[in-house]
Amino acid sequence: MQLVFPYTDRLMNMESQNMNHLTHDLGRCMSRIGRPFIVGHRGASAKYPENTMLSIEQAIADGAEAIEFDIRLTLDNEVVIMHDTLLDRTTTGHGLISGKNYFGDIEYLTTKKEPYCPISRFQDVLDLLSKEENSHIWAVIDVKIQNSPKILLALSEIFKSRNKDFTASSKQFSLGIWHPKFIPYAKTYLPGIPIVYIGISLDIAREFFSNVDGYNIKYIALFGDKEQKFIKEAHAKGKPVFAWTVNEESHARNCHNWGVDAIMTDRTKLYVDFFRNQRHEERSLSIERKKYLIIEQTYFYFRYFAQYKPLPGPFPLPFVGNRLQYKGNPATWASSLREKYGDFCEIYMGNERHLWLSRADLVEKIFSPSLNSNYLIKITPREGLDEIDVTTKGFTFNRNLKSWMFNRRFFNQAISSSKFMKQNVIITQNLFKEMDDYWRDLRIQTENTSGKEFTLNLSEWMTRFVMDVIFVITTNKRAYTFANYFNQLSGTRTSQHSEIDMTESENLVNNIHSWLCALQFYMDTPTLWRKFIPRFKERAESLKGEVDRLNHTFMELISQRRKEIEMTPNDDQLSPDMLTMLLTVNTPRDITVNLADDQHTRPLTDEEIRGNIMEAIVAGVDTTANTFCFIVYHLGRYPDVRELMLQEFNSVFGDDLDRSIEHEDLNKLVYCDAIIKEVSRMMSIVPVIFRMSIKDDMIQRHCFPAETQINVNVPAIHMNPAHWKNPEKFDPSRFLNQGVSGGNRIAKNSLLIFGGGPRMCPGKNLAMTELKTLMVLLYRKYDVELVDMDEPVKYHYSVIKHCDNLMIRIKEKILK
């Protein structure tokens, strides 16, 4: 049956005289009022004590169309309106509700919060909603998972005491359930009452609740393209989707844009007024927008023709600049610009001027090592990047130089220490052994079931593997991403880790990839496009949702670790991971060494920590994983290079294939180091390096003002014949014997794998350590081949170059 919502003429603006006796599909109703329904979460719980009659009555008075409340069963089988299993948090009582009688005990309790309210029963709510003036109000009864199914029998008896059948009740009530165990009992005891799944997992919703009448999903779980596809799928089946708990205006706006049918909020009055005022504001803004467009267009061309001496470049259009010529591949576009306009040219992205530099001598000033450099800020002020909160936190796009200086100091000391590197090598080996076991199981399953040759999509495995490695070294916790990937591919599920631990792992991988897409989109797309052009507006809202969800994930991680630190006795040693370092710096439990300075004597806020730890993980995963995949591709195409690498491995590790890798071993792998550099030169994982002029400046006698965006064309420099002999040739030996008389010489600023100057990547040493360790682990254990030697490497761009579908076959080596 469909979940239905009754509405009066007042709400629906309909003329039918029998409106109070009709029911309407929620999706149709919502489209008529032009916004999500407002549901009072435990009533108007922001104003009055939750789950009380006063709170529920206030939600109705505020104009909410529905209410939501929780139920518990007492010892004497009374259904009370309570969220917790215990009385302690919200009432003056103590102990389990199920162990107390309502009459003679709970009935005399009050809420802890003023005004002191009695504990309500379900009958009280039923009496309220039975009044004629409240016949339009709809209710969600939240049946918590800890309840016994017999609470549904108690509900049934209460409903039957008012009406023998459930027709009237089905128009005004629905059951919100967290566990499928309640479904058969609900259909038996409460036939006709709509059933709504309440939860945080869309996978669980699809697998176990496909036959319910609607979905009430935690707001954070609705972010992303896949998640919004779930909303569309539900609507196609006539099933509404609600979101809980929505207490921020941006979240309410997102829900409206996603097509969510109802939002559950503690702040009912705020959101009833919010949506009422939003439509009025949109009308007023339309006139102002027209005026703005005329003024902006006039100013754009005045500035363009009156600017400093122009450089070669395509002629820009107002508002869009040259953006329509950009097809999403920064390397290809930069190459096209260089071919047409030379090594030093200009474009406009929207109304902002960008200078492109494609030669090593042009970037010498840009990558000055001085901390007084004019180019210590990477990006011009961007409203889009401000919206996704990356311009005042972390290190990549942080425009706050004091904050960036401290973060730089932290990362340079924390992740470059010998202890940290040694720990990374140990963690990588341990996790590789687990992944190797999964590969062995998959090979056996493939051979036994289909008889086909076992192959691996290395690009999928490595993104997940590196995620787990970096998650452990930064947080001392597992992400379980490659274990979960094994479960997806295998006929059997791994028993090494609990299902609960791995439930959200795949979402985390996709979420991080989406974050990188959001970074590029919000960095490049003009504000006007994001706000007013439907296609871009929809994309912006979807990606902003992904960013919010990832922020929420890391904030929960930080909160959990902070509690762990508080619970750890002062005499016990804390885990030396990056998250713990950030949480304890400048506190009595500080485990860092000399990181505080005169400018930074306070502890970091959770938001600052989130920016740092999230960026360390996000920035490290895709760059390292994709670089390794491109290394494997090139070693498959160039067997002579692979053989020289194996000879170097043999000289360092000998014939013992089980010998552990020590951090000191990696420093001896000179040719391995050269392979990494050559692959990175040819593939240019990060195709564009950004810098901004803080003050007016000049390059090659061309003057430009402060806050000019500088884009360094990395592939052009990496493949420039002026800097490299035979640049199209894959030749790791070009990086050998540097600094030796008669040896190879690398032109200054011609190799920009990790950027340059003070704002170069602080994870350089960690990345090189991880890549070398992985090369040793894979190629000492296996003979590795590409499945298709003739197929060109596949990739796509977000902010970086991603390797796609790298299929390999592996054969375990046998020591002769």
Steps between C-alpha positions, in 0.01 A plus 500: 500500500608858448581727789241775495460843651161660578465870430245768564397776262721737698815307415418383152300795372246256363126553468373154583245497782611149600870578535526375858388157386740462213859379488761607252832364389770688688701579186199664334420695815852628530506619141185700571641686796837535325720393790569207733249434778618613842498225762550589866781272618380393846276803464647851507786361707727801451253705706342255746606168654505225237217248469265696724148614426614862530768441234258318266231766542755772424611327178138497383456866599816588306339369183672163470305253287615199699658390827738222592540341842659192659323229700603266781309230689484507879482203736121537526466510116439871464640663185689816602651769280873467570816480290750326731481158660592673828319772688821671613585742216171682455297439818528523877488120519765230475528155347346306212155605380417135438569427866263768634122524520339805352229515764640570843850577369567663160175697510645712785826584320571820308752608243834637616469786257273792575209541485470178697262278306346164592589185306239455229332184380403408146136547597573868564630548146209304357257726686673809362500384139139383524384859536332643191747788472793254491355255249750619239800413717690183416723310744804269484524260794870416545532141621855473634696184428533414872122463530336161513255433214229471763494881513316480167234282662459765770463768229244286323288473813506877547394562138225237525366663816418803281402328178461132417668529160813695411363706211499831686835430664664416167421853380675667789770265635795302369747270672868588479709186549876442518507121468320259264403281798209740560346469151300175545373615839400840359304339218332260741411735784466829309373410152475793266728729701781617265851380588801730462861385528709721729877472469833623374582244229352500151651155442300364793192685375529334160582152628265461796227764459405488134135433587441784746291805416765771544847587627620730777875536446762686701579824317872430463427165327313670214802683361641412160386398154439137595305600806278739307443224247346312794252787549400485133463121516276529805287766334465286188344234725271755665695498827592824678842572652544703818821637651593526869609705690515827303591799717704719263364718221752368246389146580134592457579663167691190388207276590266722300730489196547123521126441500480373859132482592521598867760624743503415868620792707518614860443858379152486349417872507831593337450272198132573448599869477818421305320342207224761510756783477720326243246535220451870573875559498540324165250737339679807639841377388401452135488879436832558676664226294413673174656826621809316615550327163498830308750667736726195512515468121594868457771481765644178360586646160619827648745308714603272214593781259648729769711236676877457505660408168300194389662165427408269212187301566143432386252788506273469808124535521335684790407287802640178354838620376659208314329240712291358216823389331596292804385138463606366839851377418744762634808341341346484152371855519831634630678322213262657249552848646877461486490381140290799390630779725843396622662427837369818664133575433180604669140386527193606694305264720179690548619855568829392656824528306739200505860497378631168368873421529634206299880526528735440794678837482164681523419346839828578680348790690180303565689219676743714697593314823475819707228533763474862386402390152223686319339164420430337834126486429381245248164627388321829453196569719234255384151504643461140390799378701376701796169315474669161535718635782854439372644854495567540874596144596756238404787590271416460129257790449537670838518876441565579869879515504536474879283191504683354200843566658409304812345215300808487279723482804288222647501287186867551428596383849231241567489300176862543399648355816689172478266341755194589295655365178602174664150454634361560152717224352383255767132588453524470121656153524238375746210624290654371177513152655127520568430620145721224365286243684188645335665476158585136565140422600364673192740314272393166647131592468548610137686184404255269679177661381559628147839366401582844365830679545518703820554872441497806724373852444797658673363854489202395714713302746768766547262787575355291779832362622668842525188630672543240774872569537459875532199462727706290741805726505291812545228374738620159627171356373413278205274611216445135385467617143689224317349234729157628401602496133594134541150434636352661189704278267500177698245224532587489870536790741812553707467412867805704601293811570146560621226600260433809710858623453482458123147625433598856408842429346394510134308820562816654643700420186234647273455798732870590484500475121193724492677749727772540238236551232336763723833674547547544126136593439480765773841636406417541130124567481378860539264580785227617262510169315480300822204700627286564195572254216299185583754244381787663688281574801401135527862390468612754760243380751589137443873557545446730799311213656801273446727758665267536798478126540877458500536788747246330724686168480826659612336709772355181648844339482655797681232498767549129559880533531468798734283289730754216483778740604291633788436143620868401479681531835770767508767239568412300186675582174279633223509367145757699294275541196440830325147549636613459860785743438259761367258450788766531769725774362525789751314300765630332819503168307702637207691214330664719235851639529560876472208563270356794690640843420440861601216527249325176595467434873136386513359154427343447158123503463319192370432686174870578454592140578237378256650713224848365562423133548249488215743664260781265602280203416325638191815648346709193572270223379430581136841643415690202641261231377483636145874558478558137597255380233677704234832351619361147457373592153840627388686204649264275304577687179877516559631158612864613478433767763316245714797263480744768616269576791487132600877481488515793741250328730713186496814697587328650805278214621669189363308185411288490816153592373363509856756746632338800665560844358679746726472873447876520451473257207295747301776760496711252302244468220646764269363356176159451660507867593584587139203296371260688727633834380489405133145364517392811691669722240323333211157466663492829699253378763435860607474682164467856630676677788329812627655815643375855557692826499461666841629833365544656155778322315669446165611193301710554185419872497127430517337677797191367674313608813465341841262204527571378147455126463808317370459149353811292440459257211678198649474257202643766267804549724542127556495433124684810379793415266681805634522329841508129411685295241251285308215592738254253339731208581450306825852499643547481879879512454474876436465534881815300582841646586365846575755733650785277379756636259387406151168379636148606413389852580137586570410858414375710789120488543463249216382217727193602698365171635438653843485865395765746608587769749373514860156378395620179341328181616595424863431130441786452252710268715200300616381450141843386378528259794156354431562461126836328544358265761212402272731441204716267707203313646326444166795419274699284740191287560352488149573501132269778383365542146249727333195312373509701175852613408373706206230692682592860584477608860151619600447800722272789583545830683351657807761713676752225424545234234320174595604164354197303380456124466862388506461125450797282594576132548731384778689175545663420831877452482655176615850513643724263304 
